[in-house]
Amino acid sequence: MKQYRITSADINSQADTDCYLSPDDPIHKLMPASMLGGLGSAEALANYINANGTVVAGSNKGQTALEQNIQPGTPEWFKHWFGSKS
């Protein structure tokens, strides 16, 4: 993986704003829910996922490690986390 170093020379100091988000960006719908202590955020996220068909798949390796009492730093731990892609 190639890494890039970003310095202040890479930043356009002539810009009027720091960043720009399109008005139709879904973050605008999710932000108010997060500002209210999370009230409505679950529904907003569910609506976003339903509308866009986006599902983030996770893994249950952490739960499996707890159930099998695999201790961090042991050879079994490294095999569990880095040995397979499942």
MDTraj code that builds the backbone (N, CA, C; nanometers):
import mdtraj as md
import numpy as np

residues = "MET LYS GLN TYR ARG ILE THR SER ALA ASP ILE ASN SER GLN ALA ASP THR ASP CYS TYR LEU SER PRO ASP ASP PRO ILE HIS LYS LEU MET PRO ALA SER MET LEU GLY GLY LEU GLY SER ALA GLU ALA LEU ALA ASN TYR ILE ASN ALA ASN GLY THR VAL VAL ALA GLY SER ASN LYS GLY GLN THR ALA LEU GLU GLN ASN ILE GLN PRO GLY THR PRO GLU TRP PHE LYS HIS TRP PHE GLY SER LYS SER".split()
xyz = np.array([
    [0.0850, -0.1167, 0.0000],
    [0.0000, 0.0000, 0.0000],
    [0.0898, 0.1233, 0.0000],
    [0.0623, 0.2133, -0.0906],
    [0.1403, 0.3353, -0.1007],
    [0.0876, 0.4383, -0.0025],
    [0.1787, 0.5083, 0.0631],
    [0.1410, 0.6110, 0.1588],
    [0.1818, 0.7468, 0.1043],
    [0.1003, 0.8466, 0.1357],
    [0.1279, 0.9819, 0.0938],
    [0.1419, 1.0708, 0.2159],
    [0.2351, 1.1628, 0.2114],
    [0.2507, 1.2591, 0.3193],
    [0.1856, 1.3889, 0.2751],
    [0.0925, 1.4357, 0.3552],
    [0.0218, 1.5600, 0.3254],
    [0.0719, 1.6671, 0.4201],
    [0.1138, 1.7773, 0.3648],
    [0.1628, 1.8889, 0.4449],
    [0.0762, 2.0106, 0.4178],
    [0.1043, 2.1194, 0.4871],
    [0.0269, 2.2424, 0.4673],
    [0.0439, 2.2968, 0.3261],
    [0.1514, 2.2594, 0.2579],
    [0.1715, 2.3040, 0.1199],
    [0.0696, 2.2413, 0.0257],
    [0.0132, 2.1270, 0.0648],
    [-0.0845, 2.0576, -0.0182],
    [-0.2257, 2.1135, -0.0018],
    [-0.2455, 2.1996, 0.0945],
    [-0.3794, 2.2514, 0.1233],
    [-0.3975, 2.3858, 0.0545],
    [-0.5107, 2.3998, -0.0125],
    [-0.5405, 2.5237, -0.0829],
    [-0.5896, 2.6276, 0.0179],
    [-0.5033, 2.7187, 0.0553],
    [-0.5417, 2.8199, 0.1542],
    [-0.6256, 2.9308, 0.0920],
    [-0.6418, 2.9305, -0.0398],
    [-0.7198, 3.0333, -0.1078],
    [-0.8684, 2.9993, -0.1134],
    [-0.9059, 2.8805, -0.0690],
    [-1.0452, 2.8376, -0.0767],
    [-1.1314, 2.9164, 0.0214],
    [-1.2574, 2.9433, -0.0187],
    [-1.3487, 3.0182, 0.0662],
    [-1.4009, 2.9327, 0.1816],
    [-1.4168, 2.8034, 0.1588],
    [-1.4688, 2.7143, 0.2618],
    [-1.3720, 2.5994, 0.2834],
    [-1.3837, 2.5340, 0.3987],
    [-1.2967, 2.4208, 0.4283],
    [-1.3325, 2.2989, 0.3449],
    [-1.4630, 2.2753, 0.3271],
    [-1.5068, 2.1608, 0.2489],
    [-1.6477, 2.1879, 0.1970],
    [-1.6913, 2.1006, 0.1088],
    [-1.8242, 2.1165, 0.0500],
    [-1.8927, 1.9822, 0.0468],
    [-2.0151, 1.9789, 0.0958],
    [-2.0992, 1.8599, 0.0853],
    [-2.2182, 1.8938, -0.0016],
    [-2.2456, 1.8060, -0.0935],
    [-2.3607, 1.8254, -0.1809],
    [-2.4880, 1.8326, -0.0964],
    [-2.5846, 1.9172, -0.1331],
    [-2.7093, 1.9271, -0.0560],
    [-2.7870, 1.7957, -0.0500],
    [-2.7669, 1.7074, -0.1471],
    [-2.8389, 1.5800, -0.1438],
    [-2.7592, 1.4680, -0.0767],
    [-2.6470, 1.5025, -0.0122],
    [-2.5687, 1.4032, 0.0606],
    [-2.6502, 1.3490, 0.1775],
    [-2.6524, 1.2156, 0.1972],
    [-2.7350, 1.1568, 0.3036],
    [-2.6915, 1.1962, 0.4445],
    [-2.5720, 1.2476, 0.4599],
    [-2.5272, 1.2872, 0.5933],
    [-2.6153, 1.3972, 0.6513],
    [-2.6759, 1.4778, 0.5648],
    [-2.7624, 1.5858, 0.6125],
    [-2.8866, 1.5303, 0.6829],
    [-2.9299, 1.4121, 0.6457],
    [-3.0447, 1.3505, 0.7114],
    [-3.0038, 1.2802, 0.8402],
    [-2.8800, 1.2290, 0.8446],
    [-2.8338, 1.1559, 0.9612],
    [-2.7832, 1.2485, 1.0720],
    [-2.7294, 1.3636, 1.0359],
    [-2.6728, 1.4536, 1.1359],
    [-2.7743, 1.5036, 1.2384],
    [-2.8942, 1.5482, 1.1996],
    [-2.9880, 1.5951, 1.3023],
    [-3.0231, 1.4869, 1.4038],
    [-3.0322, 1.3641, 1.3593],
    [-3.0641, 1.2547, 1.4522],
    [-2.9505, 1.2353, 1.5520],
    [-2.8259, 1.2490, 1.5064],
    [-2.7138, 1.2315, 1.5986],
    [-2.7032, 1.3480, 1.6953],
    [-2.7471, 1.4668, 1.6540],
    [-2.7425, 1.5838, 1.7419],
    [-2.8441, 1.5728, 1.8555],
    [-2.9423, 1.4891, 1.8399],
    [-3.0462, 1.4733, 1.9416],
    [-3.0171, 1.3537, 2.0309],
    [-2.8922, 1.3282, 2.0544],
    [-2.8557, 1.2158, 2.1398],
    [-2.8854, 1.0817, 2.0765],
    [-2.8905, 1.0777, 1.9447],
    [-2.9163, 0.9527, 1.8754],
    [-3.0626, 0.9245, 1.8517],
    [-3.1515, 1.0121, 1.9001],
    [-3.2946, 0.9886, 1.8786],
    [-3.3253, 0.9896, 1.7298],
    [-3.3775, 0.8830, 1.6815],
    [-3.4138, 0.8732, 1.5401],
    [-3.3008, 0.8298, 1.4502],
    [-3.1804, 0.8147, 1.5026],
    [-3.0685, 0.7796, 1.4157],
    [-3.0801, 0.6378, 1.3617],
    [-3.1344, 0.5470, 1.4419],
    [-3.1497, 0.4088, 1.3951],
    [-3.2471, 0.4038, 1.2779],
    [-3.3567, 0.4793, 1.2890],
    [-3.4541, 0.4819, 1.1800],
    [-3.3963, 0.5495, 1.0565],
    [-3.3216, 0.6587, 1.0763],
    [-3.2619, 0.7285, 0.9624],
    [-3.1610, 0.6396, 0.8909],
    [-3.0801, 0.5673, 0.9675],
    [-2.9832, 0.4771, 0.9063],
    [-3.0527, 0.3624, 0.8345],
    [-3.1570, 0.3071, 0.8946],
    [-3.2323, 0.1989, 0.8302],
    [-3.2957, 0.2473, 0.7004],
    [-3.3508, 0.3677, 0.7007],
    [-3.4094, 0.4243, 0.5790],
    [-3.3038, 0.4441, 0.4717],
    [-3.1855, 0.4904, 0.5116],
    [-3.0767, 0.5109, 0.4159],
    [-3.0341, 0.3778, 0.3549],
    [-3.0195, 0.2757, 0.4384],
    [-2.9787, 0.1439, 0.3884],
    [-3.0847, 0.0869, 0.2956],
    [-3.2118, 0.1012, 0.3308],
    [-3.3197, 0.0515, 0.2452],
    [-3.3229, 0.1246, 0.1121],
    [-3.3004, 0.2547, 0.1141],
    [-3.3064, 0.3335, -0.0089],
    [-3.1881, 0.3052, -0.1003],
    [-3.0713, 0.2811, -0.0427],
    [-2.9506, 0.2660, -0.1231],
    [-2.9053, 0.1223, -0.1381],
    [-2.9666, 0.0318, -0.0656],
    [-2.9264, -0.1081, -0.0747],
    [-2.7881, -0.1327, -0.0202],
    [-2.7407, -0.0451, 0.0657],
    [-2.6071, -0.0574, 0.1208],
    [-2.6126, -0.1337, 0.2514],
    [-2.5377, -0.2400, 0.2563],
    [-2.5289, -0.3188, 0.3785],
    [-2.3820, -0.3363, 0.4097],
    [-2.3434, -0.3050, 0.5310],
    [-2.2054, -0.3220, 0.5727],
    [-2.1953, -0.4552, 0.6449],
    [-2.1185, -0.5431, 0.5865],
    [-2.1025, -0.6751, 0.6469],
    [-1.9848, -0.6724, 0.7427],
    [-2.0042, -0.7251, 0.8583],
    [-1.8981, -0.7322, 0.9573],
    [-1.8565, -0.8757, 0.9806],
    [-1.7733, -0.8942, 1.0777],
    [-1.7341, -1.0302, 1.1112],
    [-1.7587, -1.0513, 1.2598],
    [-1.7709, -1.1740, 1.2968],
    [-1.7946, -1.2059, 1.4367],
    [-1.6696, -1.2658, 1.4999],
    [-1.5523, -1.2287, 1.4499],
    [-1.4280, -1.2835, 1.5016],
    [-1.4056, -1.2443, 1.6474],
    [-1.4463, -1.1240, 1.6852],
    [-1.4300, -1.0817, 1.8239],
    [-1.5117, -1.1669, 1.9190],
    [-1.6354, -1.1929, 1.8817],
    [-1.7213, -1.2763, 1.9649],
    [-1.6659, -1.4182, 1.9730],
    [-1.6194, -1.4701, 1.8606],
    [-1.5619, -1.6044, 1.8580],
    [-1.4378, -1.6117, 1.9459],
    [-1.3537, -1.5069, 1.9415],
    [-1.2336, -1.5052, 2.0245],
    [-1.2693, -1.5064, 2.1721],
    [-1.3743, -1.4324, 2.2097],
    [-1.4189, -1.4333, 2.3489],
    [-1.4705, -1.5706, 2.3903],
    [-1.5507, -1.6312, 2.3051],
    [-1.6081, -1.7613, 2.3365],
    [-1.5011, -1.8692, 2.3494],
    [-1.3962, -1.8605, 2.2681],
    [-1.2898, -1.9609, 2.2708],
    [-1.1759, -1.9222, 2.3642],
    [-1.1912, -1.8076, 2.4337],
    [-1.0916, -1.7578, 2.5290],
    [-0.9540, -1.7442, 2.4641],
    [-0.9508, -1.6859, 2.3448],
    [-0.8250, -1.6633, 2.2745],
    [-0.7666, -1.5328, 2.3264],
    [-0.6466, -1.5412, 2.3836],
    [-0.5834, -1.4249, 2.4453],
    [-0.5043, -1.3445, 2.3418],
    [-0.5127, -1.2112, 2.3471],
    [-0.4386, -1.1258, 2.2538],
    [-0.2876, -1.1491, 2.2634],
    [-0.2236, -1.1509, 2.1476],
    [-0.0789, -1.1654, 2.1406],
    [-0.0294, -1.3082, 2.1324],
    [-0.1162, -1.4045, 2.1573],
    [-0.0753, -1.5443, 2.1497],
    [-0.0742, -1.5903, 2.0036],
    [-0.0031, -1.6984, 1.9740],
    [-0.0041, -1.7490, 1.8361],
    [-0.1450, -1.7817, 1.7873],
    [-0.2310, -1.8317, 1.8766],
    [-0.3691, -1.8616, 1.8378],
    [-0.4442, -1.7350, 1.7987],
    [-0.4167, -1.6266, 1.8699],
    [-0.4810, -1.4989, 1.8422],
    [-0.4446, -1.4489, 1.7022],
    [-0.3139, -1.4546, 1.6692],
    [-0.2709, -1.4116, 1.5368],
    [-0.3299, -1.4993, 1.4275],
    [-0.3366, -1.6298, 1.4509],
    [-0.3983, -1.7195, 1.3521],
    [-0.5459, -1.6869, 1.3347],
    [-0.6123, -1.6585, 1.4472],
    [-0.7558, -1.6289, 1.4432],
    [-0.7845, -1.5005, 1.3650],
    [-0.7098, -1.3944, 1.3929],
    [-0.7376, -1.2639, 1.3320],
    [-0.6781, -1.2475, 1.1936],
    [-0.5610, -1.3070, 1.1693],
    [-0.4922, -1.2799, 1.0445],
    [-0.4701, -1.4031, 0.9573],
    [-0.5074, -1.5200, 1.0061],
    [-0.4796, -1.6429, 0.9334],
    [-0.5780, -1.6756, 0.8243],
    [-0.7009, -1.6248, 0.8344],
    [-0.8003, -1.6579, 0.7318],
    [-0.8811, -1.5340, 0.6978],
    [-0.9459, -1.5367, 0.5847],
    [-1.0228, -1.4215, 0.5370],
    [-1.1703, -1.4324, 0.5757],
    [-1.2106, -1.5327, 0.6504],
    [-1.3509, -1.5495, 0.6853],
    [-1.3887, -1.4707, 0.8085],
])
top = md.Topology()
chain = top.add_chain()
for i, resn in enumerate(residues, 1):
    res = top.add_residue(resn, chain, resSeq=i)
    for name in ("N", "CA", "C"):
        top.add_atom(name, md.element.get_by_symbol(name[0]), res)
traj = md.Trajectory(xyz[None], top)
